[in-house]
């Protein structure tokens, strides 16, 4: 188990919902991955992410899907691609990513609380 944090510490992690607008393969990645362009609404705009989610998801199934992501991590350079947000997921029984998604549509940019 991880150490206990305060509510103020939790508030520092900015988790938002966005809609995936574009997906491309990422053959340069070390592990199979996809490049995602996610719309977080007018206040945040579109951000990019590299996600190792190819086991359960393909490009066509992701377009229009809402996902949760941390939007206030530093940008990471992954090969030739700049990943600007961390898309969130849980491991399945084999350790493969299952995306965290809202159970019904919500406004892009909505913050997790």
C-alpha positions as CSV (number, residue, x, y, z in Angstrom):
1,X,0.0,0.0,0.0
2,X,1.2,3.5,-0.7
3,X,1.5,6.3,1.9
4,X,-1.5,8.2,3.0
5,X,-1.9,11.6,1.3
6,X,-4.0,14.7,2.2
7,X,-6.9,16.1,0.3
8,X,-4.7,19.0,-0.7
9,X,-2.1,16.6,-2.2
10,X,-4.8,14.8,-4.2
11,X,-6.1,18.1,-5.6
12,X,-2.6,18.7,-7.1
13,X,-3.2,15.8,-9.5
14,X,-5.4,17.3,-12.3
15,X,-7.4,14.4,-13.7
16,X,-9.7,15.4,-16.6
17,X,-12.0,13.7,-19.0
18,X,-11.5,14.1,-22.8
19,X,-12.7,12.6,-26.0
20,X,-10.3,10.8,-28.3
21,X,-10.5,12.5,-31.7
22,X,-7.6,10.9,-33.6
23,X,-5.5,7.7,-33.3
24,X,-2.4,6.6,-35.1
25,X,-0.1,3.6,-34.8
26,X,3.2,4.2,-33.0
27,X,5.6,1.7,-34.6
28,X,8.7,3.6,-33.2
29,X,7.6,2.8,-29.6
30,X,9.6,0.1,-27.7
31,X,6.3,-1.7,-26.7
32,X,3.2,-1.7,-28.9
33,X,1.4,1.6,-28.5
34,X,-0.9,4.1,-30.1
35,X,-0.7,7.8,-30.5
36,X,-3.9,9.6,-29.2
37,X,-5.1,13.1,-29.8
38,X,-7.6,13.9,-27.0
39,X,-10.0,16.9,-26.8
40,X,-10.2,18.2,-23.2
41,X,-12.6,21.1,-24.1
42,X,-12.0,24.8,-24.7
43,X,-10.1,25.6,-21.4
44,X,-7.4,22.9,-22.0
45,X,-7.7,22.1,-25.7
46,X,-6.3,19.1,-27.5
47,X,-3.5,17.1,-26.0
48,X,-1.5,14.1,-27.2
49,X,-0.6,10.9,-25.5
50,X,1.2,7.7,-26.2
51,X,-0.7,4.7,-24.7
52,X,0.3,1.1,-24.5
53,X,-3.3,-0.1,-25.0
54,X,-3.1,-2.2,-28.1
55,X,-4.2,-5.5,-26.4
56,X,-7.8,-4.4,-25.9
57,X,-8.2,-1.4,-28.2
58,X,-7.7,-0.6,-31.9
59,X,-7.8,2.8,-33.5
60,X,-11.3,2.5,-34.9
61,X,-12.8,1.5,-31.5
62,X,-11.1,4.5,-29.7
63,X,-12.4,7.4,-31.9
64,X,-15.1,9.2,-30.0
65,X,-14.4,7.4,-26.7
66,X,-14.1,9.4,-23.5
67,X,-11.1,8.7,-21.3
68,X,-9.6,10.0,-18.0
69,X,-6.1,11.4,-18.0
70,X,-3.7,13.4,-15.8
71,X,-3.2,16.7,-17.6
72,X,-0.6,18.3,-15.3
73,X,2.4,15.9,-15.7
74,X,5.4,17.2,-17.5
75,X,5.6,16.5,-21.2
76,X,7.5,13.2,-22.0
77,X,9.4,12.7,-25.2
78,X,8.8,9.2,-26.4
79,X,11.0,8.7,-29.4
80,X,9.8,11.2,-32.0
81,X,6.5,11.9,-30.2
82,X,5.7,14.3,-27.3
83,X,3.3,12.8,-24.9
84,X,1.5,15.6,-23.1
85,X,-1.0,13.7,-20.8
86,X,-1.1,10.3,-19.0
87,X,-4.2,8.3,-20.0
88,X,-5.4,6.3,-17.0
89,X,-6.2,2.6,-16.8
90,X,-6.2,-0.5,-14.6
91,X,-4.4,-3.8,-15.3
92,X,-6.5,-6.8,-16.3
93,X,-5.7,-10.3,-15.1
94,X,-2.7,-10.4,-17.5
95,X,-1.5,-7.0,-16.7
96,X,-2.9,-5.3,-19.9
97,X,-4.4,-1.9,-19.7
98,X,-8.2,-1.4,-19.4
99,X,-9.0,2.3,-19.8
100,X,-10.7,4.4,-17.1
101,X,-13.8,5.9,-18.6
102,X,-16.9,7.7,-17.3
103,X,-19.9,5.5,-17.1
104,X,-22.0,8.0,-19.1
105,X,-21.0,11.0,-21.3
106,X,-19.8,14.1,-19.5
107,X,-18.4,17.4,-20.7
108,X,-14.9,17.3,-22.0
109,X,-12.5,18.9,-19.5
110,X,-14.5,17.9,-16.5
111,X,-12.3,17.4,-13.4
112,X,-12.3,14.3,-11.3
113,X,-13.3,15.0,-7.7
